[in-house]
Amino acid sequence: MTAFDTTRWSMVLQARDGTSQAHMALGSLCRTYRPPVLAYVRRCGYSGETAEDLAQTFFAHFVEQAYHADADPARGRFRAFLLTALKRLLIDADNAAHAAKPGGGFKFKSFE
């Protein structure tokens, strides 16, 4: 089982400043937390490519939407912050997978 490491808040805070060192810190955060994120997704019942895709999607959103910029050491642990964001992504993925498709599987007949 892969566990979430203790957060180095200095790295999280450094990832916010927009410098080249911030990009390296952000990359390091993603590499550090990818194995436990993937393990969590697999424990939630996703397997193989689906788990890999969901983990990749999570980190794409993490970087694009700058999740790390919202993390605050005064509000709790970074791993709890990540898990909350990951759980929301999984809920959204499940909702999208089970959403009714246009037409809802019904076949329409012409009145003619």
C-alpha positions as CSV (number, residue, x, y, z in Angstrom):
1,M,0.0,0.0,0.0
2,T,1.3,3.4,-0.9
3,A,0.9,6.1,1.8
4,F,0.7,9.8,1.5
5,D,4.0,11.3,2.7
6,T,4.2,14.0,5.2
7,T,3.9,17.3,3.3
8,R,6.8,19.6,3.0
9,W,4.9,22.9,3.1
10,S,7.9,24.8,1.9
11,M,7.7,22.9,-1.4
12,V,3.9,23.7,-1.7
13,L,4.5,27.3,-1.0
14,Q,7.5,27.5,-3.4
15,A,5.3,26.0,-6.2
16,R,3.1,29.2,-6.0
17,D,5.6,31.8,-6.9
18,G,5.8,31.4,-10.7
19,T,9.5,31.0,-11.1
20,S,11.4,28.2,-12.7
21,Q,12.0,26.8,-9.2
22,A,8.2,26.9,-8.7
23,H,7.8,24.7,-11.8
24,M,10.4,22.2,-10.4
25,A,8.6,22.2,-7.0
26,L,5.3,21.6,-8.7
27,G,6.7,18.7,-10.6
28,S,8.2,17.3,-7.5
29,L,4.8,17.5,-5.7
30,C,3.1,15.7,-8.6
31,R,5.8,12.9,-8.6
32,T,5.6,12.6,-4.9
33,Y,1.8,12.3,-4.7
34,R,1.1,10.3,-7.9
35,P,1.7,6.8,-6.4
36,P,-0.6,7.4,-3.4
37,V,-3.3,9.1,-5.6
38,L,-3.2,6.2,-8.1
39,A,-3.4,3.7,-5.2
40,Y,-6.4,5.5,-3.7
41,V,-8.2,5.4,-7.1
42,R,-7.5,1.7,-7.4
43,R,-8.8,1.1,-3.9
44,C,-12.0,2.9,-4.9
45,G,-12.6,0.1,-7.4
46,Y,-11.1,1.4,-10.6
47,S,-8.6,-0.8,-12.4
48,G,-6.0,-0.6,-15.0
49,E,-6.3,2.1,-17.6
50,T,-9.3,3.7,-16.0
51,A,-7.3,4.3,-12.7
52,E,-4.4,5.6,-14.7
53,D,-6.6,7.9,-16.7
54,L,-8.3,9.3,-13.6
55,A,-5.0,9.9,-11.8
56,Q,-3.7,11.7,-14.9
57,T,-6.9,13.7,-15.1
58,F,-6.5,14.7,-11.4
59,F,-3.0,15.9,-11.9
60,A,-3.9,17.8,-15.1
61,H,-6.6,19.6,-13.1
62,F,-4.1,20.0,-10.2
63,V,-1.7,21.9,-12.5
64,E,-4.1,23.7,-14.8
65,Q,-6.3,25.0,-12.0
66,A,-3.4,25.6,-9.5
67,Y,-4.9,23.6,-6.7
68,H,-1.7,24.0,-4.7
69,A,-2.4,27.8,-4.6
70,D,-5.5,27.2,-2.4
71,A,-3.7,24.9,0.1
72,D,-3.2,26.5,3.4
73,P,-1.1,24.9,6.2
74,A,-3.4,26.6,8.8
75,R,-6.4,24.8,7.4
76,G,-5.0,21.3,7.7
77,R,-2.8,18.7,6.0
78,F,-2.0,18.9,2.3
79,R,-2.8,15.2,1.9
80,A,-6.3,15.8,3.3
81,F,-6.6,18.7,0.8
82,L,-5.6,16.4,-2.1
83,L,-7.9,13.6,-1.0
84,T,-10.9,16.0,-0.9
85,A,-10.1,17.2,-4.4
86,L,-9.6,13.7,-5.6
87,K,-12.8,12.5,-4.1
88,R,-14.7,15.3,-5.9
89,L,-13.1,14.4,-9.2
90,L,-14.1,10.7,-8.7
91,I,-17.7,11.8,-7.9
92,D,-17.8,14.0,-11.0
93,A,-16.4,11.1,-13.1
94,D,-19.0,8.7,-11.7
95,N,-21.8,11.2,-12.3
96,A,-20.7,11.7,-15.9
97,A,-20.5,8.0,-16.5
98,H,-24.0,7.4,-15.2
99,A,-25.6,10.5,-16.7
100,A,-28.6,10.0,-19.0
101,K,-27.6,10.1,-22.6
102,P,-29.6,12.3,-25.0
103,G,-32.7,10.3,-25.8
104,G,-32.4,8.2,-22.7
105,G,-32.3,5.0,-24.6
106,F,-35.9,5.5,-25.9
107,K,-36.9,4.9,-29.5
108,F,-39.2,7.4,-30.9
109,K,-41.9,6.4,-33.4
110,S,-43.3,8.6,-36.1
111,F,-47.0,9.4,-35.9
112,E,-47.2,8.6,-39.6
